[in-house]
Amino acid sequence: MQAGAFRRSCLILSLLMAIAATTIVKARLSAQTAIPDFVATFSILGYDPETGEVGGAVQSRVFSVGNGVLWAEAEVGVAATQAIVDVSYGPKALELLRAGLTPSAIIKAIIESDPDPGLNGRPWPKEGRQFAVMDAKGNYAAYTGPKASTWAGHKGGKFCTAQGNILAGEGVVNGMVEAFEKTTGHLSLRLIAALDAGQAAGGDTRGMESAAMLIVKKNGGVWLNNDVVLRLQVDDSPEPLKEMRRLVEMNARRSRR
C-alpha cells in the first residue's frame, strides 16, 4: 500500500510539473505574439526657414516613443508615423522625398500600397494609422485614418503640422500649432513649446511616459560630417516633457556659448 501511494504521489507530481511547464510555454508564446500598445501620442513636425533646420518632436504614454516615430534626413525632410503604427512608413517617406515626390503624393502612395498584413496574426488595420511628412522646405501633408482611436486628428500651421490620437480633444493639436507659431528662438525651443501646449490642453488621455526630438541640417551638428543638430529621447519618466525641456534649454545655452 505504501509503495502504491508513493507511485500515485509521483504520478500526481509529474502531472503538476507537466501542467506548470505547459503554462509557462503558453505564457512565453503569448508574450511573443502580444500586440504592442498603439502609439497613442501627439507629435509635431516643424521647419525653420532662417536656419534651414527641419525636425520633429513627440510625446506619448508608451515606453521609448522615439523608437520608430520620428524619421529625418538633412536636405530631405522629416516624417512621423504613429497610432496603429507601421514603422516602415518613416524610411519609405524619406526615400520618396529623395525621389522628388511631394508630401501629399507620398502619403497617398504609401497608404494605397500598404498591404495591411496585420501584426502577429492579428488585425493591425492601416485605416488606424496616422502619418505626417514634411520636406526640406517646410511643405507638408498629414493623414489620420478613420479607425485611429479617438480623439484623433491633425492641424497644419505655418511651417508646422501637429497630429495625435487618443487625445483629450482637438484643442491639443490647435494649441501645439499656436505655440509653435508664437514661440521664438531655436527650432528645438519651438518644438518643446508645442509639446508643452499640447499637454496643457489635455494631451494623451492615458498620461505621459516618454518624449523624443530630432532635428537635422546638412553639417549642422557638432563634429565632422554630422547632420544631426539634436537628437533627444526621454524613454521613461513621470514627467518626460520637463526633462525634455531641461535638455533643450541646456543645448540652447551651450549653442549660444
Secondary structure, DSSP 8 states (H G I E B T S, - for coil): -HHHHHHHHHHHHHHHHHHHHHHHHHHHHHHHH-----B-EEEEEEEETTTTEEEEEEEESSTTTTTTSEEEETTTEEEEEEES--TTHHHHHHHHHHTT--HHHHHHHHHHH-----BTTB---GGGEEEEEEETTS-EEEEE-TTS-SS-EEEEETTEEEEESSBS-THHHHHHHHHHHH--SSHHHHHHHHHHHHHHTT-BTT---EEEEEEE-TT-SSSTT--EEEEEEE-S-SSHHHHHHHHHHHHHHHHH-
